[in-house]
């Protein structure tokens, strides 16, 4: 879907379809005003996160198996880097595989990642996690990831990923999927990392899918 977004940088205002974006509430309200330069979804989100003064502080989760295949690791790395480039904080389980690759991608792009560990000590985190949080509650931490994320992107997956997807859907969180994750009604299949990042942008800006 093509969007007509207008950004008034001088006054820190973003417009769409006769509506004005409220960064603090992450919602839109009617307006008779429409002025500014045309921008795309990613540019609008980058402005929101870097320059609006009121960024979306809720992280986006990347989930997937520890025993990840190379295509899954590559996709997770690109996702982590893409989120970081947008100024979005990455949330994951802090371990290996998809989680490690996503954190590595975020680190390479100068981004911030939070690893919510099942372990009792922070040292169990992969080496690319920016903020390791040791929970000591085992796989029950999956529920916290599902609840805390603005949206989740599942890259492949096994039983652990399936539990996170199911919990996220129960909590009303959008779940985007890549590379043949467990089939669950309600998820939003993505054809590429680029498409997933575009969908994340729409979620951040509270635009319809």
Secondary structure, 3 states (H helix, E strand, C coil): CCCCEEEECCCCEEEECCEEEECCCCEEEECCCCCCEEECHHHHHHHHHHCCCCCCCCCEEEEECCCCCHHHHHHHHHHHHHHHHHCCCEEECCCCCHHHHHHHHHHHCCCCEEEEECCCCHHHCCCCCCEEEECCCHHHHHHHHHHHCCEEEEECCCHHHHHHHHHHHHCCCEEEEECCCCCCCCCEECCCHHHHHHHHHHHHCCCCC
